[in-house]
Amino acid sequence: MSDDTIDTSTGPSAVLDEAHLGDIRGALGTIKQHDLGARRTWRARLLTLAAIVGPGIIVMVGDNDAGGVATYSQAGQNYGTSLLWTLILLIPVLVVNQEMVVRLGAVTGVGHARLIKERFGKFWGWFSVGDLFLLDFLTIVTEFIGVDLALSYFGVSKYVSVPIAAFGLVVMTASGSFRRWERFMLLFVAANFLVIPLAVFAHPHAGPILHDLVVPGIRGGVSSTSVLLIIAIVGTTVAPWQLFFQQSNIIDKRITPRWINYERADTVIGSVVTVVGAGAMIVTCAFALDHSHYFGAFTDAGGVARALSHQVSYTAGALYAIVLVNASIIGAAAVTLGTSYAFGDMFGARHSLHRNFFEAPGFYSSFAGLVALAAGIVLIPGAPLGLITTSVQALAGVLLPSASVFLLLLCNDKEVLGPWVNRPWLNAVAAFIIGVLLILSLVLVVTTIFPAINVTVLTLVLFGVLIVSLGAGGFVYAATLGKRQATAPIGHRDTWRMPPLTLLGRPEWSRGRTAAMWSLRGYLVVAVVLLVVKAVQLGTGH
């Protein structure tokens, strides 16, 4: 779509909540609902981008949450800068997945959970969302663990820091103003850049950084531990909650196809900011803790703050703690909101930040309830917080492929996206990414259950199977591509929006697709059960 496009669509809207229609009132500007004029100057385009910016950069920076900070810190503390090259791989993965979400949100006006439920039925809707609720809740718990670890550096008890953080999150979100909420979030995004001066304090050297960005390698050689850490780094880039959050947030911000290119730019900017922040965290720990007894001895994020205080200065440790608590707040806010959006989608409740508590009580009550319960678990004396953190990482790895499969199916549904469906090349890239995510999921599950297995051999075998499978699948796809294109609905990309869901026919699955989906479901059930058994064993000391 060109920047000069005029949206003249007059068809019935699929938007389910009238609060999702109207002017775009972003943190940095306003765009009137009927402002469809061309942006012919760079100043006009930059002002428009400023008004649109938000969903993309928030979802990306939110991905560098407490778990992300811990993962990147571990990479730097245990392997120096040798794993920086993995970050280059993150940008295309982030952009491809979230760009599909951008189109779904702007073109349909309907949340991710609601689309799955309506297009594939209640069973598959709950299949995709049920596990999401559990995973998101546990993730929120880890964010409050991050708050505790960060503020304990300053001597603040978790019985003070965690309740205050929880209360602040609810107040910030339940203000009844989308613009006010987005301004709060962008302030936290800005605070994320404190990682840059933190890296400067570590006195990094450009040579090793540039070398390790472009030349793959692993300090100390390949081992099962290093391979698992690489999997964790890649796995932190695509989480199921991101899909649900950004699609619903785009709808809540009232972004339509007219502004898709600007929202794509927002997403790309967010991915770059995320990778820069991740790289700065690795660099900080790599140079500050190298040649010390802390090197190779990662424990948790709180231990990193104390190590930086001893090796660099108290200020460096304090900056790290501030970055950690900031990441925890952004993560908790985004994950909880994404879960509440999905709750509204599944139960048909109003779910918009443009509404106040009395207009959307179910939406805000679910948000406050999740926050209060997650914070309460962190406050329980003797709660297995370390076990929860480990379980969240494994569970997220298990659920990643499922979420991405539904995303790909929706982006090839011509009833939903019409002329906005995926191009063949994008399907190929997305299929490869899903294949890699499935490998990550399998490796995480297998190594969680069988920690003694050779991870390197397992990964190589799975990649070999992936290449053969994608080759066979690509041949079948190419053979049917002509037919698929011939039956595509006629429509103009610049003005087309999804009709109301009640007017759409339910897609029919082939036997092969049905068998594949049931196989995926069976795998997830078995994998989750095995992870629960393993968690119980660890928790009971057996």
C-alpha positions, 0 to 999 in steps of 0.5 A: 500500500502506498503512503498516498492511499485513500481509504474509501471502504464503506462495507460493514465493520467486523469490529465488535466494540464501538470503543475500537472505532474513532480517532487514533489518540496515541501518546505522541499525537492524534489522527482523526478517524476521517483524516485520509489525506496523503502525507506528501512531506517527510514532516507529515509522515514523521508526525503520523509515525509518531502518532502511530508508534506504540504497539510495535515498540511496546510489544518488542521491548516488553519481550526484554522482560525479567526473563530476557534480562536474565538470559542475556546476562547469563550469555555475557557472564558465562560466554562473553560476547561469543553469542552476540551473533545470535542477535542478528537472527532475532530481527527477521524472526521478530519482524516476520511474525509480528508483521503478520499480526499487524495485518491481522489486527488492522484488516480484521479489527478482531482480536487474535483469540476471537478470530481463532475461536470463530474461524476454527471453532470453540475447541481449537479456540480454547486449545490455543488460549487455555494454555496461554492463560496458564503460561501468561500467569506464570510469566507474570509471576516471574516479572514480580520475581524480577521486581523483588530481585531488582529492588532487593539490591537497594535493601527494599523488602519484597513485602514492600516492592512487590505490592507497590509494583502491583498496585502501580500496574493496576492504576496505570492500566485502569485509568480509562485512557488509552493515551495515558496508558501508552504514555506510561508505557513509552516512559518505561520504554525510554528507561530501557535505554539506561542499558547503554550507559551501563554498557559504557561503564563496563569499558567494552572494546569494539573489536571483539564485539564486531567480530562476534556479531558477524562470526558465529562461535561459542566460547569454550566450544559447543556443549549441551549447556551452550546449545541450550542457552542459544535456544533460550536466546532465540526462544525469548524473541517470540512468545505466544503473548506477543501475538495476542497483545499486539493484535488487540493493542492495534485494534484498541488504538484504532489502527486501520489498513490505511496506517499499516505501513506506519505500524510496520515501521513501528514494529521494525523500530521495536525489533531493532531497539530490542536487539540493541538492548539485548546486545548491550546487556550481553556486552555489559556482563561480558566485559565487566565480569570477564577474568573474575571469579564471577565469570561462568558462574551465573546464578540469577539477575540479582547475583549479576547486580551484586557482581557488577557492584563488586567489579565495576561500581555500586552505580553500575549495580544500581543501573542494572537493578533499575534496568531489571525492575523497568523490564519487569514492569514493562513485561508484566504490563504487556503480558497481563494486558494481552491476557485480559484482551484474550479474556475479553475475546473469549467471553465476549466482554468489552475490552478496551483501554478507552473504557473505564472500569465501570464500562468494562468491569470484566476486562479490568477485573481480570487484569487486577486479579491476575496481577494480585494473584501473581504478586501474592505467590511471590510473597508466599514464604518458601514459594519455589520461585526458581522452579517457577522461572525454569518451568515458564521457560520450558512451557513457553518453548512447548507452546511457541509452535502452536501459536505460530501455526494458528497465526500462519493459518489465519494469515492464509485465510482468504475470508479473513484477510482477502487480498492481504493474505500472505505471499508465497515467499512469506509462507516459506519464511514463516514455515521455516521459522515455525519449523525452527520453533518446533525444534526449539520446543522439542529440544527444550522438552527432551532436555528437560525430561532427559538432561543427560541427552546429547543436545548437539546431536539431537539438534542436528538430527531435528534440523535434518528432519526439518529440511526434508519435511520443508522440501516435501511440503514446499513441493506440495504447496507449489503444486497447488499454488496456482489453484489457490491463487485462482480462487482468491477473492477479488478486492483492493488491498488499499480499502479491503477490510474483513466483513463481520464474522457472522458473514464468513464461511467456516474454513474446511480443513483437509484430512492432512491438515486435520491430522497435523493439528491433532498430532500437534495437540497430542504432542503438546498434551504429552509434553506438558504432562511430562513437564508437570511430572518433572516439575513435581519431581524437582519440587519434591527433591526426587 
